[in-house]
Each structure stands twice: as structure tokens, then as C-alpha cells.
Amino acid sequence: MVGYRLMYYTYFTVIIILCLFMTGSAHAQQVNPLPKVLGIPIALDGTGSWVREKVRDVAIARCTSGEQQPDIPAWIRKNLHLDATRFGDLDMQIVKTMEFDDLVVHNILFQSQLGVYVPANLYVPKGKGPFPAVINSHGHWPDAKRGQIVQQTAQLLARNGYVCLNMDAWGAGERGSNHTHEYHGASLGSSLLDAGIPLMGMQLIDNQRAIDLLQSLPYVDPNRIGATGASGGGNQTWWLTALDERIKAAVPVVSVGTFESYIMNSNCVCELHPSGLVSMEKADIMASIAPRAVKIVTALQDGNAAFNVQEMLKTYDKAKKRYNAMACSDHFVYELFDEKHDYTKEMQLSMLHWFNQYLKEEATDSTDMTFYPLDEKALTVGVSPELKDKITTTVSYVSAREKRMQEALSEANTINRDAKIRELKNLLLNYQELAVQRVEKLPMQSDYDRIVLTSTDQRLIPLLMKDAPVGKKTLHVVFPSKGVASIAVDSVVRWCANGDGIVMVDLFGLGERSSKQGDAIDGRLPRFHTLSRSLLWMGESMMATWASEIGLVMTFLKERFPDREIRVVADRETAIAGLIYSVLNQYHAPFLLTDMPVSYVPDYDTNRDENGVNMAVHVPGIIPWGDITGLVGLSPAEVTIANATGMSGRKVEKSNMMEFAKKMEQMRAKLGNTSKIHFNTEQQL
């Protein structure tokens, strides 16, 4: 029988937490700088350099592996877990119809996944069909499918004889939080990765179902379907074309570069293909489309490093060889425009001429450029509460996935501990236990020991240590989520006041190991938006990286202090990494975890929560595996969770905390886990 205690900490422990993490405390306003360990100039960006070296190693390993290239569509489906999807009927509903001089616009809903409805605008030419059709994917423009660029492209196509489908991309437009347009990436978009299928995969599912929809329409020629889009929409265009042979011609705009150029650069998580660089480069994807017709449109003034002309030419030159070998060189071309990151009228005309060449059965003598912009309200699908309820948002989808996981766990009589641990290790992608290659003891500063551990993969891990002169009791190993520099000196004094010692560690990307380049590119996005995506492209994750570094530090300290009790202290994102370490290594020492999210399910109302956890936390498939409930349930450690939060950083209400404790009780009972877990229900930070 597992015992649970909802308890209050002693005054002394409260002071420890207040001093250690400093959020909103008086000590936070009096942070005295602790000695640095590494002292590497921030401009050198050692972490960024390590990542760039890593991507070169990945590229070399891919090119020298000797492995036969897999079937591209099958590889995409497997990597993005697309076959785990449940489908229903298309169930297309026309909500509103608007007639104009030479075209009709239908506001429609259709079912993509089972229970997932997509709002879209269907532009249909007047006249006798069947017509060729085009999927027009929007980029990160304002108003999604209702944006002026997207409308203009659709009207151009429809007025010149094409059925055109504009959908709100997953999480954008009417599919945003509260059915309001917002940026669909960042932490909210990444929660789909946690739920099992990344944002890129969710969009590809919608786009494939859009092909099904177009082929079901009596006025569409099912054998003449194309795809276009700019920026993120262009990214979807060429991924969809590679995945589905029903796309006969494509025009990706300002969206073709190289996968390698995504590393340590600015891109949305909708453009993230986890482990993509391990097996492929973009040229491999583009080459697989041959002999179907693709025209790449690139802007010379594009400021995005991932889509600039030099990166595009690397991909084009390699993929062109496949088209040449198949004697269809004219099916793969590019055109340069003296423009910025955009989809201008001139670019749209280039797209139309390409489709006229490969999707039209007869030549077109003239082009109708007429454009009447429609206001946002006219193109809105969810015009009633009933219709809005049908439109699935990211939060509602991820919540449903978590609910199914909990139902499955409750139905299981027992849970195989070893199997769950193996599954977790697989979710962490390329998780590897690290070993210490070298130990450097630097001169003491201000009575602090300074130690540098060099790992076997050349990471430099700094340890700042202060021990009591007498007593030598518990050793508190602190992994602060905001870096060692965020800890107040007088807080350290309290840790050591009763004979205890403290070791403070900056994990990868934190404190002295921050990436100046990565933080600058993140800008107003959640921290580690750049660094986390870069690792995921290379088949790794921040959580795996942190867990392996925690393991290295703990192994070193246990060997150095075999007779000391060692307690792990972590907060927010590092608290999750600490739990992962405890599960993988079945480590029994006490854990004090503060401000830790109790679930990966987003609890914010919009994608703009500045206090939310950063992007380091995301683990592919962690929610259906078991979520935080599974991590706490599998940990053999005595865990104290103080001031539990949601992904928003907001404190969990007491009633919800009781529900979480109940889930823990069920999980640990089925695992036969008798270790204790304590919760603190008072707000302290």
C-alpha cells in the first residue's frame, strides 16, 4: 500500500526553497554573483559550437553509413507516426456559399482525423468541369486562410480554371486557442509532439485528407491535383508532394533550403521533422518526387538563413541529378525573384503558368488577375457555437490524448516496469549514458571548489561546490532551471548551516553554458526554441541530454562521496529531467522538485504565456506513454513536489492536486512501488 501525505514543509525548508530559486523573493533582489567555473567568453558560444560540430558528425555518419535509402513516403509515415491516426468519413459540410462573377466560394468543414474537423474555404470556378485542383497552404501570415496573400492566390487559381482549397493549418486561424488566430508553433505546437504526432505530421494528415476531399468532388479531375504555398505553407507543399503521389505538380515558394541550415536558425516547429537529419537531407526528399513536376520559387532577399538562395541551390543541384537520370530534367526547375520573404503577384503568376503547363489539358490564352479581397468575417466557418465546438484546437486534442492514456492505465491490472522503462528510453531518441573522460579541479574562489567534468563526447560540465567544514552530512546537488548564477549566496549559506554541502550544476544550455546565438534567435519565443529543435532534428532531445548529464554528475559524486547522502534538487524543466534520470537509472535518493509541471497537457488559454515552461521539456510521445504521472510512478526515489504547476507555470489548484495524487496512487500500486511521494499545497514561490 502506497502512502501519500499532503504535507506542509517546515519553516526551514520553506526558507531553503525561497532562497534557492528566488522567484518573487526578497533574496531574488539581492543576488550576489557566485564564482564562475568555466569562464568561457559568452561571445565564443561553446554550446552553439558543440551543436554545429554535432551536425557535421551526423552528416558524415549519414553519408558513410552505406545503408540503402529507404522508401521516402514510408520513411515519412514512420518517423512522423502518421499510421497511428484514426480516420472517419470526410463528412464535408457547406456552411455558407458566396457567388461572384466567375467563381463561387464555399465555407466548409470536413473531418480529417476521427472527431477532428478542419475549417476551409473552397474556391470553385464557374463553368463546366471537371477542373484541376490545387491545395493552397498558407504560411505564417496574419489571418491564416483568410489572409490577403492566401485569398489572392486562391482567386487567381479559381478565375483561371482551378478549384482551390484554403485550409486553416493546424493551430492557426479558427483552429487557434479560443478559435482565434495565433502563432501555432512554440510550446503549444510542440505539445502535439508530446502527444505522439508532431505538428508537421498533423498538417500532413490534414493535407492528405484534403486530397481525399478534392477527389470526392464531382467537379474535380482526381488525376490533376497540385499543391502550392509559401514559407511554412511551401514547406508543407514539398513534404506533401513527396508523401503522396496524387500531387502531380507543385510550386513551393520561399521554403526550400537544406535541413542542415535549420540547425541553430529560425524556423517553426511545423517545419521540424524529428531525427530527419539522421537519415535524410532535403535533396533526398526533393529527388524522390521525380518525375513529377516541381518548380521552386526563391526570393533573393530572403532573410531566413534556411531558405536563402545558396541553401536552395545545394538542394536543387543534388536533386536535379535524379531528374536528369529519369530524362525529365524540365520537370524540376527554379526561378529567382528580387523580393523578400513573400508570395508576390509575380510569383503567383509563375506558379499559375507552371500549373497550366502540367495540370491543364488545354493551353490558356489569357490570365484573369482580378482580385476582390473578402473580409475576415465573410470567410469565417465557425459562425455559431455549435460549429466552433466542432473545430478541434491543439489543447482539446492533446487533452483527449491524455484522457485516453489515463483510461488505458486504469483498465490495466498491472504495468510492466521494465517494459515501460525501455519505452521511455526509446522516446528519448538517442539517449546515451555519459562517462567522465577528465576531471579538472580549478583554483578555489571565495571558498568555493570549482570542478570541470569533461564527458566522453567533449561536453564541459561545470560544478560549483561548497561543503561544511565539519559535519559532512547531506550533499544537496542543485540543477537550477535558470542557471547557477540565479542562486543567492546567502541561500548557499543556509544549505551548509547544519553541516550539509551543496553542489551547483549548469546543465546544457543553462547558465555558463548558454548559447548566445540560440538565445538571440529565440527572441520573444520560449527559451530553447532554437536549441531544442536543433537537437530534435539530429535525433536527440534536451530532456535526454539533461538526464544523461545529471547521470554523469551523480555517478561522479557518488564515487567521490560514497558515505554521503545525496539529495537531488531541481525546478521547473530540470525537475522533469531529474525524474527521467531517476526512472532510467532507478535511483533511490531523495528528490526535491519545485515548480514542476504535473502534466504535459497545456493548461494555458493562448500560445503567449510568458511564464510557461521553456522548450527544453518536450519528449516525442511522452503523453500516451504515461505523462508526468508515469515518471513519478516509475521513480523509486522519495519524491517531494513543492508548488506543483501546469505547463503555463501557474500553480495547480488544491482540488487538481488531489486528483494528481490519486493518479499517482493508482500508478504506483500497479507497479508495486512503495516509495513515498509528498506534495506541498501551500504557495511558496
N, C-alpha and C positions, 0 to 999 in steps of 0.2 A: 504494500500500500504506500503510495507516494504522498508525503506530507507537504502541504503548502501553507505558507504563512504570509498573510498580508501584514507587513510589519512597519513600524517606524524605526528609523535609524537613531542611534544615539546622537547627542549633540556633537560629539567629537567627529563622527563620521560625516555628519552634515557639513561641518567646517571643512573637512577634507575635500568633499566634493565641490563645495563653494570655492575653495581656494584653487583647486586643481584645474577646473575647467573655466572658471571665471565668468561665465556668461551672466551678465547683468549684476555681477557682484562688485563690492567696493574694491576688492583686490584687482579686478579687471582694469580698473582705472589707475592702478599703481604697479604695472608690470615692470619689474626691473629686468634688464636683459640678462639671460643666462649665458654662460660662455658658449661659444660655437665650437663644434668639433671639427668639421671638415674645413670650413673657412674658404671654400672654393668661390671665387668671384661669381656673382649671380649672372653676369653677362656671358660667362662661358657655357651656362646651361648644360651641366653634366647629364641631367636626366634626358633632355632633348637629344643630346649626342648619343646616349646609350640607345634610345629608341631608333634613331637613324641608322646606327650600326646594326641593330637587330633586324631592321627591314632589309638591309643588304644581305645579312645571313639567310633570311627567309628566301630571298630571291635566288641566291646561289643554290640553296638546298632544293628549291623547286626546279631549277634548270638542270641540275646534275643528278636528279633522283633516278632518271632512266625509266620512270613509270609512264605507262601509256596514258594519254589524256583521256579522261572519262567522257562519256556522253554528256554534253553540256546541259540539255534540258533535265536529264535525270540527276545530274550533279546539283543544279539549282534547286530542284524539288527536295532533294535530300538535305542539303545544307540549310535551307530555309524552313524545313519541316512542313512543306505545303500539303503533303498527303495526310497529315493529321487533321485536316479540316473536315467538318461535317457540312454537307450541302443540302439545300431544299430546292423546291421549284423556284423558277425565276420570279413568279408572282408579280409581274410588271403591272403597275397601276398608274394610269394617267390622271394626274391631279388637276392639271389646267392645260388648256390649249390656246395659243395665240397665233392668229393668222396675219401674215403680211403679204406684200405684193407677190413675191415669188418663193416664199418659204413659210413653213409652219414650225413653231417651237412648242414642244410638249414638255411640261414639267412632270417628271416621272419619279417613281420609287420602284426599285427592284431588289430582289433578295439575292445577296451574294453568298455568304455562309448561312447556315441554318439560323434563322432569327436575326440576321444582320441585314438591314435594309440600307440601300445606297440612294441618296438624293442626286438627281441628274437632270440636265436639260438636253433634250433630243431635238436637233435641228434637222428638218426634213425638206428637201426641195419639192416644189410643186411640179407636177408633170408625171409622165409615165415612167415607172421604174421597170425592173429593179435597178437601184443605184449602187455604185460602190459606196463604201462607208469608211469613216476614219474615227479612231479613238483619239481625242484631243486632251492630253493630260496637262493640267496646269502646274506651274512651278510654284515657288514661294512668293506669289504675287498677292496683293491685297484682294480680299473677297473671293478667293478660290475660283470656282466655276463661273462666278458672276463678275469676275474681274474684266476690265475692258480689253486687255490683250487676248484673253481666252474667248470672249464674245466675238471679237474681231476675227480671230482665226476661224471660229465656227461659222460665222455668217459668210465669210469668204468661201469656205468649202461648200456650204449649202447653196449659195447663189450660183455656184458653178457646178452643180450636179452631184454633190456628195451628201449622204446622210452623215451627220457629225454628232458624236456623243461626248458631252462635257460632264464629268462627274466631280463631285467634291472628293478629293483624296482623303484617305483615312485620317480623321482627326482635324481636318480643315473645313472651312466653310460652315455649313449647317451640321457637320459632324464634330465640331469643336465642343468644348465643355459648355454646357447650357445652350447647345445648338447655336453658338456664336463663333464666328471665325476667329482663329488664333493660330499661332505657330504650332505645328503639330508634332515637332520633334522634341529635343531636350529630354528632361526626365519623364514627362508624361508619355511621349512617344516611345521611350526606352522601356516603359513598363510592359509594353507588348512583347519585348524580348524576354522579360522575366516571365511572361505568361506562356511562352513557348514558341511564338512565331514573331520574328522581328517586323518592324514597321514596313520595311521593303517587301517582305513576304505577304503581309496583309494587303498591300496595294496591288501586288501582282495577282493575288486571288481575285480582287475586285475587277482588275483589268481582264483577266481570263473570262470571268463571268460576263463582262461587258461584251466580249466577242460572242459568247453564247447568246446574249440578248440580241445583238445585231443580226446574227444568223437566223434568229427565230422570227424576224420581221419580214412580212411578205414583200415589202418594197425594197429590201436589201439583197444584193447579189452576195451570197455567202462565200464566194470564192474570190471576191475583190475587196478585201479589208486591209486598211493601212493604219499606221499609228504615227502621231507626232506629239511634240511637247517641248517645252524649253526649260532649262535649268533642271530642277528636280523632276519636272514632267518629261524632259528629254531623257533623264536617267531611267525613268520608268519605261520610256519608249523602247530603248535598245535592250533592256532586260526582258521586256515582254516579247519583243521580236525574236530574241534568242530562245526563249522558253516555249513559244507557241508558233508553230509553222503556219497557222492560219493567217498570220500577219504577212501579207505578200509584199508590202513596201513600207519603208519607214523613213522619217526625217527627224532625227534627234538634233535639237538646237541648243547651243551653248552648254553642252553636257558631256562631251567626250574628251577624256584625257587619259590618265593611267591610274590604276589602283594605287601604285606606289606614291603618286603625287597627293593622294588623300591623307597620307601619314603626316601628322603634325601640321595639317592645314585645315581650313574652314569648310566643313560640309555638314549637312543634316544627317540625322540617324536614319532618315528614309533612304539614304544613299549608302548605308552600311550593310555589307554582306559579311557576317562573322566568319572568320577563317578563310575569307575569299583569297587573300594573297598567298596562302599556303599552297594552293593548288593551281591558281589561275592568275592571269593578267587580263586587263580589259581587251587586249588584242585577241586573246583566245576566244572571248565571248563574241566579239565582232566577227571574227573569222568563221565561227560556227554558223552564222546566219547565211553564208553563201549557199546557193547562188541568188537568194532573194535580194531585192533592190534596197540599198541603203544610201542616203545622202546625208553627210554630216555637215551641219552648219555651225561655223565657229566665228566668234567676234574677236577681231584683232586687239581690241582694247579691253577685253575681259579681264577684270581684276582678280578673279578667282584663280589661284595657282593651279588648282586641279583641272581647270578647263581651258588653260591658255593654249595658244596655237602650237607651241613646241611639244607639249604633252600630247595633244591631239595627233600630231604628225608621227610620234613614236608608235601610237596605236595603229594609225592608218597604214603606215608602211609595212608593219608586220602582218596585219590582217589582209592587206591587198594581195599578198603572195598567194593566199588561198583562192581568192577570186581569179587571179591570173591563171593558177593551175587548173581551175574549172572552166577556163575560157569564157569568163563572164566579167571581164575587167570593167566594162561600162556600167555594171550593176552596183559598183561601190566607188563613190566619188565624195569629194568635199568641196565646199565653197566658203571663201573667207569674206567677211564684211567688215568695213571700217566702222565698227559700232562697239558699244559697251555691252555688258551682260543684259541682253534684251531679246525680244522677238518682234522685230520691226516689220512694217508693211513689206519692205523689200525682201526680208527673209521669208515672210509668209507667201509672197508670190513665187519665190524659189521653190518652196515646199509644194505649192499648187502645181507648178509645172512638172515637178518630179512625179507627183501622183497622176497627173494627166498622162504621163508617159507610160506608167506601169500599172495603173488601175483602171484607166478609161479604155473602152473598146474602140472608140472613135475619137479622132482629133478634135480639139476645141478651137474654134476660130477666134473667139473673143473672151475677155475676162471681165466679170462684173465685180467691181471694187466697192460697191455701195455698202455703207455701214451705218446702222442706226443703233446707237448704244441704248440698251434697256436698263432701267434702274434695278437696284438690288431686289426690291420688293417683288417686281414682276417675275423674277427668275427664282424666287424662293419656293421651295417644295413644302416645307413644314409650316403650313399656314394655319394649322389648328393643333390643339393639344394632342389629339389622337394621332395625327401624322408625326408630330415631334417625338412622341413616345416610341414610334416605330424606328426612328433613326438612332442607330446604336452609336454611342460615344466610346472613347477609349476607357474611361473609368467604368462604365457599365459593363463593357466586355471583359475587362480584367477582373472585375468583381465576380462576374459569373464563372470565370475560370477558377477562381479561388474557392467559390462555393462548391463547385463540382469536386475539387480536390478534397475539401473537408468532408463531403458526403461519402467519397470513396474511402477515406480513412476511417470514418465512423462505422462503415459497413464491414471493414476488415477485422477479423478476430484477433489476428496477431500481425506484427510487422517484422520482417526480416532485417535485423540491424545491419548485418554485413552487406546485404544487397543494397540497402539504402545508402550506405557509405560509398559503395562502388559507384552508384548512380550519381551521387554528389560529385565525386571526383571527375566523372565524365562531363558533368555540366560545367565544371571549371575549365574545360578545354585542356590546354596543355599544362596542367598542374604538375609541378615537379618539386620534390623536397630539395632544399638547398643545403649545401655544406660550406663550412668556413674554410677558405683557402689560406687566409693570412689574418693575423691579429696584430694591429699596431696600437701600442699604448703611448699616447701623446703626453707631453708635459701637463701636469695639473694646472688648472686655472681657478682661482677663487675657491680652493678646496674641493673642486670637482675633478673626478677622474674622467679622462676623455679617451675613448676607445673607438677604433675604426675596425669593423669586420669587413673583409673583402670576400665575397662569395665566389663560388666556382664559375659563375657567369659574369664576373667582374663588376658586380654592384658594390658600391661603398655604403655601408650601413653604419651611421654614427650612434654611439651610445654615450650619454652623459650620466655619470653616476655619482651619487653622494651617499656615503654609508655612515652609520653612527659609530663614534669612536669606541663605544662599549655596548654590550648587549647583543648585537648581531642577531636580531630577531627576524621578522618577516622582511622579505625583499619585494617591494612593490615595483612591477615593471609596467611602465606607463606608455601607451601608444596614443598620444593626443591627436584628434582629428584635424586640429588646426596647427599642428607642429609644436615642437618643444618650446619654441620662443613664446608661445601663448601662455606658458605656465609661470605664475608669480613665484619669486624667490621665497617669500615668506610662507608660501604653501609648501615648498620643499622642506622648509624648517619644521613644519608641523608633522610632515611624514616621518621625519627622523627623530622627533622629540622623545619617543618612548623606546628608542633602541632599534627602530626599523631603518631600512635603507630604501633608496629609490634609484631606479634606472629609467631614464627617459630616452625614447627612441623616435627618430624621424623615419617613417616608412616612405616607400617610393612615392615621389611627387609631393611630399609634405615637408614643411619647414625648410631646412637647409637643402633639401633635395627637390625643391620646387622647380618647375620648368618655366623660365621666364617667357619663352616662346609660347608654350602651351597656355599659360595664364593670359597672355596678351590676346591670343586668338579666341579664347573663350569669351572675352569681353563681358557682355551682360548675361550670357548664358550660364547655366550652373557650372561650377568648377569641375574640371576634368572632362568636360565635353570633348576636348581635343585629345587628351592623353588616353582616356578610356576607349574612345573609338579607334584610335591608332592601334592599341593592343588587341582589340577585338578583331580588327582586320587581319592581324598576324596570328590569330588562333590562341590568344591569351586574354586575360581579364585582370582588372585591378584587384578584384577580390582574391583571385588566385595568387597574384603577385604579393599582395599584403600577407595573406595567410602563410605563404611559403617563407616570407621574411620573418614573420612572428615565430615560425617554427625554428628558423636558424638561430634567432636571438635566444629563444628559450632553451634550445639544446646547448648553446654556448654557456648560458648562465647556470644551468643545472650541473654541467660538468665542472664549472668553476666554483660553485657554491653547493656542493652535494648535500650539506646538512641544513640548509636554509629552506624555510617555507617560502615559496614564490607565489605571489598573487598577481594576476593579470588585471590591469585597469585600462579601460578603453571607453570611448564615447562615440555616439552617432555612427558614422560609417566604419570606423575602425573597430567598433564593438561587434558589428556583423562579421568582420574579418576574423576577430578573435574567436567568435563562436565556430566559424568554419574550421579554424585551426584545431580547436578543441575536439570537434567531431572527427576530423580526418585522422588525428593523432590519438584520439581517445585520452585526452589529457585531463587529469582529475583535479588539478589545483583550483583554488577559489578564483572566481571571476567577478569583478565589479564593473558592470556595464551601465553607463549613464546616457540618458537622452537617446536611447536606441529605438529605432522603429520596430514595432511589433508585427508588422506585415509589410510586404512589398506592394500590396494593393494601394494605389494612390488615394489619398484622402483629401485632396485639395479640389477646389471648385474651378480653378483655371490653371493654365500652364505657366503662371507668372508668380509663383510663390517663392519669394526671395529667401525665406527661412527654411526651405525644404532641403533634404539631403542632397549631396552632390552626385555627380555621375559615376563615381567610383563603385557604387553599390551594385550595379546591375550584373546579373548572372543569367545566362540563357536558360529558360525553363525552370527556374527556381520555384515559381509558384505552383505549377502542377506537381513538382517533386515533393513539396511539403511546406514551402514558405518558411518564415522565421519560426513558426510552430515546430517544423521538422528539425531545425537546427538546435533549438533549445531542448527538444525532446530527445535528440540523439547525443547531446553533450553529457558526458559523465561527470562534469565539473559541478561543484556547488556554485550556482549562479545567482547573483544578486542583480536585479534590474531596477535601477533607480530612475524615476522620472521618465517612464516609457512614453514614446511619441508615435506619431504616424509619419509617413513619408514627407508630410508638409512641415515637420518639425514641431507641430502643435502637440501639447500634452494630451494623452489619451484619457478620456473621462473614466471615472471610477467604475461605472457600470460596464464599459467596454473592457476595462482591465480585468474585471471579474470573468468576463467571457473568455478572454485570452487565457487566464489561469485555468479555466475549465478545459480548454483545448489542450493545454499542456498536460493536465492530469490524465486525459484520455490517451494522449500520445505516449507519455512515459509509462503508463500502465501496460500498454500493448507491447512496449519494448522491454518491459521488466526493469526499467531504470529507477533505482531507488535513491539517487542523489537528490539533494534539496534545491529548491528554487525559491527565492524570496522576491517579493515585489514591495516597492515603496510607493504609497499612494499620495504622499504629500508633494506638492510642487516645491522644488528647492532651487531651481536654476532660472 
